[in-house]
Amino acid sequence: MESIHRMKLQARRLVALLLPLCSLLAAGRAHAATTFTPGDVFVSLKTGQVQWYHADGTFVGTLVGTVPGHAEGMGFDASSNLYVNHWCADSFCLTGNTVERFSPAGASLGVFGSGYSCNPTSIDFDAAGNVFVGQADCSGAILKFNAAGAPVTSFAAAPENRGSMWIELAPDSCTVLYASEGVKVKRYNVCANVQLTDFNAVPLPDRAYGMVILTDNTVLVADSSAIVRLDAGANVIQTYNTVEPGHIWFSVDVDLVSTAFWAANNYTSVVTKFDLATGAVLASINTGAPQFQVKAVAVFHAPGAVTRRGRMTGGGSIQPNSLEINIHDPINGKFHLEKLTSATCYYDPSINPTPPPASFNTYVGKGAGSYNGVSGASAEWTFTDAGQPGVNSRIKRLKITDASGNVIVFVPDPGHTLTFGAHQAHQ
């Protein structure tokens, strides 16, 4: 029988000797010339096809799938598979209207998920591998699937004009920012299943489409006639554009180098790379497609690529990517991390960790290891840094499972604050 111990966590009872590096890099994975390479740029077209380019703009090929309908927003899962949204291919929405997956070699893996309403447009993934899809029409709901494509639930996000058309999941894996082809960036909490207030009180200059949250928590929005950057208060702090004869900016994505980003102009069917700080045009890709054919752009990043670089420490001497948890009562046991498999860091604005300043204050991780010397155990954790002294920092969530599948420790969210010791996030 599964044994679950809920306990108040104190440093003398549960000691985390090290909280691993907050950024997890794919180790030693080589890509052949015919597989997706970090920095590759993908451009979806109204024809339903997807063009594939290397980071320097070299054309690699065209991904031709089995699903008809406009190809729209795209995203990559932790296994480097590419997901492509397709709109309805006929007036009755009997064909198309689904999501197609491609392997890292660019081969179609068939459709993903089911039960789409009308015109799935955008896609995102949480730290657990769940998949969220924004829909433009009919119900316009945000759909949630597990990693295998089984429907989990749907969220009745309030529309402005066109459903939950373009979604972006915040690093907390709960808040979804979305654009509904209007002048607002709207918000929905998929953990609490509740509509939130709009992100921006002041309307944007034009119709909003795709967006991306940057590592400093600012938000880039493809705002049709220009690209705007919003600060944490949703104020427009920067505008980007080209000297092209017309603009319908539909989509943006961060470059492999996080100081730049790519944007897709539907009006000209050209994709442009901008310097984030200066707004200078760094490169452009002329897709060769007719006007109004380019729909979205996506950049391939290595699985687990760094979005916020840093480490979080907590008591004891430190070695990278190590974690040891000693449990003293009501049981005696020790979990030792052997392989870090997932790491996500984000900044929770409700926490104010000072000193020292860091780009994150919350660390979510998973890993495999040993429990009491027996390999095959696993752990999942969420730690927060609320500054010094450490009594406000939390072990927000912790689950340790032994090799037989028995849950040895389970501390559910919101967990407990520390009685002794501290967590400390570092740049």
C-alpha positions in Angstrom: 0.0 0.0 0.0 1.2 3.4 -0.8 2.6 5.1 2.2 2.1 8.9 2.4 3.7 10.9 5.1 2.7 14.5 5.5 5.0 16.4 7.8 6.0 19.9 8.8 9.3 20.4 7.2 12.1 21.6 9.4 15.8 21.8 8.6 16.5 19.3 11.4 13.9 16.8 9.9 14.3 17.4 6.2 17.6 18.7 5.0 18.2 19.6 1.4 21.9 19.5 1.1 21.7 20.9 -2.4 19.1 22.2 -4.8 20.4 21.5 -8.3 21.2 24.0 -11.0 18.1 25.7 -12.1 18.9 25.3 -15.8 19.0 21.9 -17.4 20.9 21.5 -20.6 20.6 18.6 -23.0 23.9 16.7 -22.5 25.9 15.5 -25.5 23.0 15.1 -27.8 24.2 15.3 -31.4 22.0 16.2 -34.3 22.6 15.0 -37.8 22.1 17.4 -40.7 18.6 16.0 -41.2 17.3 16.6 -37.7 16.2 19.7 -35.9 19.2 21.7 -34.7 19.0 24.3 -31.9 18.4 27.7 -33.5 16.5 26.3 -36.5 13.6 28.5 -37.6 10.2 27.1 -38.7 7.7 29.1 -40.7 4.1 27.9 -41.1 2.2 28.7 -44.3 -1.4 29.1 -45.3 -0.9 26.1 -47.7 -0.6 23.9 -44.6 3.1 23.4 -45.1 6.0 24.3 -42.8 9.3 25.7 -44.1 12.5 24.7 -42.2 15.6 26.9 -42.0 18.8 26.8 -40.2 19.7 29.7 -37.8 21.7 31.4 -40.6 18.7 31.4 -42.9 19.8 28.4 -45.0 16.7 26.6 -46.3 16.6 23.0 -45.2 13.3 21.8 -46.6 9.6 21.8 -46.4 7.6 19.7 -43.9 4.6 18.2 -45.7 2.2 16.5 -43.4 -1.0 14.6 -43.8 -3.4 17.2 -42.3 -5.0 19.8 -44.6 -5.9 23.4 -43.5 -3.8 26.5 -42.8 -0.7 25.7 -40.7 -0.8 28.1 -37.7 1.1 28.4 -34.4 3.8 25.8 -33.6 5.6 24.5 -30.5 8.1 21.8 -29.4 7.8 19.2 -26.7 10.6 17.9 -24.4 11.3 15.1 -27.0 12.0 17.7 -29.7 8.8 16.9 -31.6 7.2 19.8 -33.5 3.5 20.4 -33.1 1.6 22.3 -35.8 -1.9 23.7 -35.5 -4.2 23.4 -38.5 -7.4 25.3 -39.1 -10.5 23.8 -40.7 -9.9 22.9 -44.3 -13.6 23.2 -45.4 -16.6 25.3 -44.5 -18.1 22.5 -42.4 -14.9 21.9 -40.5 -14.9 18.3 -41.3 -11.2 18.2 -42.4 -8.2 19.8 -40.9 -9.1 21.3 -37.5 -6.5 19.4 -35.5 -2.8 19.4 -34.4 -0.1 17.4 -36.3 3.2 16.2 -34.9 6.5 15.9 -36.6 9.5 14.0 -35.4 12.9 15.8 -35.0 13.7 14.4 -38.5 10.7 16.2 -39.9 8.6 13.2 -40.5 4.9 13.4 -39.8 3.8 11.4 -36.7 0.1 12.0 -37.4 -2.5 13.9 -35.5 -2.2 14.8 -31.8 -5.3 15.0 -29.5 -9.0 15.1 -30.4 -12.1 17.0 -29.7 -11.1 20.3 -31.2 -13.9 22.9 -31.6 -12.8 25.2 -34.4 -9.5 26.4 -35.7 -6.8 25.5 -33.1 -4.2 28.2 -33.5 -1.5 28.1 -30.8 0.1 25.6 -28.5 2.2 25.5 -25.3 3.5 23.0 -22.8 3.8 23.0 -19.0 6.7 21.6 -16.9 4.8 18.3 -16.5 4.5 17.8 -20.3 0.8 18.7 -20.5 -0.2 20.4 -23.7 -2.4 23.5 -24.0 -4.1 24.6 -27.3 -5.7 27.9 -28.0 -8.7 28.0 -30.4 -9.9 30.9 -32.5 -13.5 30.0 -33.1 -16.7 28.1 -32.1 -16.2 27.5 -28.4 -12.9 29.3 -28.4 -11.9 27.3 -25.3 -8.4 26.6 -24.2 -7.9 22.8 -24.4 -5.6 20.7 -22.1 -4.2 17.3 -23.1 -1.8 15.0 -21.4 1.5 14.2 -23.1 -0.1 11.2 -24.9 -2.8 13.4 -26.5 -5.7 12.3 -24.2 -8.0 15.2 -23.5 -7.9 16.3 -19.9 -10.2 19.4 -19.7 -11.1 22.6 -21.3 -11.2 26.2 -20.0 -13.9 28.6 -21.0 -11.6 31.6 -21.5 -13.5 34.8 -22.1 -13.1 36.0 -25.8 -12.5 39.5 -27.0 -13.1 38.7 -30.7 -11.8 35.3 -31.5 -11.6 32.9 -28.6 -8.3 32.0 -27.0 -6.6 32.3 -30.4 -3.0 32.9 -29.3 -1.9 31.5 -25.9 1.3 31.8 -23.9 1.7 29.8 -20.7 3.5 31.7 -18.0 6.5 30.1 -16.2 4.2 29.3 -13.2 2.4 26.8 -15.4 -0.9 28.2 -14.2 -1.4 31.6 -15.8 -2.2 31.7 -19.5 -1.8 35.0 -21.4 -3.8 35.0 -24.6 -4.8 37.3 -27.4 -8.2 37.2 -29.0 -7.5 39.3 -32.1 -8.3 42.4 -30.1 -6.5 45.1 -28.2 -6.2 43.3 -24.9 -3.8 40.6 -23.6 -6.2 38.6 -21.5 -5.4 36.1 -18.7 -6.8 32.8 -17.5 -5.6 30.7 -14.5 -5.8 27.0 -15.6 -4.8 25.7 -12.2 -7.7 27.5 -10.4 -10.0 27.4 -13.5 -10.8 31.1 -13.2 -10.8 34.1 -15.6 -8.3 36.8 -14.4 -8.3 40.5 -15.1 -6.8 41.6 -18.4 -3.1 42.0 -18.4 -3.2 45.4 -20.0 -5.7 48.1 -18.8 -4.7 50.4 -21.6 -5.7 49.0 -25.1 -2.8 48.1 -27.4 -2.3 50.1 -30.6 -3.6 47.4 -32.9 -4.9 43.8 -33.0 -2.9 41.4 -30.9 -1.8 38.0 -32.1 1.1 35.8 -31.1 3.2 36.6 -28.0 6.1 35.3 -25.9 7.1 35.9 -22.3 10.8 36.8 -22.0 13.2 35.9 -19.2 12.9 39.3 -17.6 9.1 38.8 -17.5 8.4 41.4 -20.2 6.1 40.3 -23.0 6.6 40.6 -26.8 3.3 40.9 -28.7 2.8 40.7 -32.5 0.4 43.6 -32.6 -0.4 43.5 -36.3 1.0 46.9 -37.5 4.0 46.6 -35.1 5.6 44.4 -32.4 5.3 45.8 -28.9 7.2 44.9 -25.7 5.2 45.2 -22.5 6.7 45.5 -19.0 5.3 43.7 -16.0 2.7 46.4 -15.6 1.7 45.9 -19.3 3.1 49.3 -20.3 4.5 49.5 -23.9 8.2 50.1 -23.3 9.5 49.4 -26.8 8.2 49.0 -30.4 9.8 47.1 -33.3 9.2 47.4 -37.0 10.7 47.1 -40.5 10.7 49.4 -43.5 8.7 46.9 -45.5 5.7 48.4 -47.4 3.1 46.8 -45.1 2.8 44.9 -41.9 0.6 42.3 -40.4 2.7 40.8 -37.6 1.2 37.5 -36.6 3.8 35.7 -34.5 7.0 36.1 -32.5 9.5 33.7 -30.9 12.8 34.1 -29.1 16.0 33.4 -31.0 18.4 30.8 -29.7 20.4 33.8 -28.5 17.9 35.4 -26.1 19.0 38.9 -27.0 17.1 38.6 -30.3 13.8 37.4 -31.6 12.1 36.4 -34.8 8.8 37.8 -36.1 6.5 36.7 -39.0 4.9 39.3 -41.2 1.8 38.0 -42.9 1.6 41.0 -45.2 4.9 40.4 -47.0 5.5 36.7 -46.1 8.9 37.7 -44.8 10.3 36.6 -41.4 12.6 39.0 -39.6 15.1 38.7 -36.8 15.3 41.8 -34.4 17.8 42.8 -31.8 15.8 42.8 -28.6 17.6 45.8 -27.0 18.0 48.1 -30.0 15.3 47.0 -32.4 17.8 46.7 -35.2 17.1 44.2 -38.0 19.7 41.5 -37.8 18.5 39.1 -40.5 15.5 38.3 -42.6 14.1 35.3 -44.5 12.2 35.8 -47.7 10.1 32.6 -47.7 9.3 33.0 -51.4 5.6 32.6 -50.6 3.1 35.0 -52.0 1.7 37.8 -49.9 -0.5 36.9 -46.9 0.8 33.3 -46.8 3.1 33.2 -43.8 1.3 32.5 -40.5 3.7 31.9 -37.7 7.3 31.4 -36.7 8.9 29.1 -34.2 12.5 28.6 -33.1 13.8 25.2 -32.0 15.6 25.3 -28.7 17.4 22.2 -27.2 15.1 20.3 -24.7 15.6 21.9 -21.3 17.5 24.9 -22.8 18.3 27.6 -20.4 15.7 30.4 -20.1 16.9 31.6 -16.7 20.4 30.8 -15.7 21.2 30.3 -12.1 21.3 27.9 -9.1 19.4 27.6 -5.8 21.3 26.5 -2.8 20.1 25.4 0.7 22.4 24.3 3.4 25.5 22.1 3.0 28.3 22.0 0.5 27.4 22.2 -3.2 28.1 20.2 -6.3 26.2 21.0 -9.6 23.0 19.1 -10.2 23.1 17.2 -6.9 20.3 16.8 -4.3 20.3 15.0 -1.1 17.3 14.9 1.2 17.5 13.4 4.7 14.2 12.5 6.4 14.5 12.0 10.1 11.0 11.5 11.4 8.5 10.0 11.3 10.8 7.7 9.2 14.5 7.6 8.7 15.5 7.6 5.0 17.7 9.4 2.5 17.0 10.3 -1.2 20.1 11.0 -3.3 19.7 12.5 -6.8 21.5 10.7 -9.6 20.0 12.3 -12.7 18.3 15.6 -13.0 15.6 15.1 -15.7 13.6 18.4 -15.6 14.3 21.9 -14.3 12.1 25.0 -14.6 12.8 28.4 -13.0 10.5 31.4 -12.9 10.0 34.6 -11.0 6.9 34.7 -8.8 6.1 38.5 -8.3 4.4 37.7 -5.0 7.8 36.8 -3.5 10.4 39.4 -2.9 13.8 37.6 -2.3 16.4 40.2 -1.2 19.2 39.9 -1.0 20.6 38.8 -3.4 18.9 39.8 -6.7 18.3 36.9 -9.1 16.2 36.4 -12.2 14.1 33.8 -10.5 12.8 32.8 -7.0 11.0 29.6 -7.7 12.6 26.3 -8.8 10.6 23.3 -10.0 12.5 20.1 -10.6 12.3 16.3 -11.2 14.9 13.6 -11.1 15.8 10.0 -10.6 18.0 8.6 -7.9 18.3 6.2 -5.0 16.3 5.9 -1.8 18.3 4.3 1.1 20.8 3.1 -1.4 18.4 1.5 -3.8 18.3 3.0 -7.3 15.0 3.5 -9.2 13.6 6.1 -6.9 12.3 9.5 -8.0 11.6 12.9 -6.6 9.7 16.0 -7.6 10.1 19.3 -5.9 9.3 23.0 -5.8 11.4 25.3 -3.7 11.1 29.1 -3.3 13.5 31.8 -2.1 11.8 34.6 -0.1 15.1 36.2 1.0 16.9 36.5 4.3 16.2 35.3 6.9 15.0 32.1 5.3 11.9 31.6 7.5 9.6 32.7 4.6 11.2 30.5 2.0 9.2 27.4 1.3 9.5 23.8 0.4 6.3 24.4 -1.7 5.9 20.8 -2.9 7.9 17.6 -2.5 7.2 14.0 -3.5 9.6 11.1 -3.1 8.8 7.7 -4.6 10.9 4.6 -4.0 11.8 2.0 -6.6 8.7 0.0 -5.9 6.4 2.9 -6.5 5.7 3.6 -2.9 5.3 7.3 -2.1 7.6 7.9 0.9 7.1 11.6 1.3 4.4 13.8 -0.1 4.1 17.5 0.8 1.4 19.0 -1.3 1.3 22.6 -2.5 1.5 25.1 -0.8 3.8 23.2 1.4 5.6 24.7 4.4 7.9 27.5 5.3 11.4 26.6 6.6 12.0 26.6 10.4 15.8 26.7 10.0 18.1 27.3 7.1 17.4 29.1 3.9 17.0 28.7 0.1 19.0 31.1 -1.9 18.6 31.8 -5.7 21.8 32.9 -7.5 22.4 34.4 -10.9 
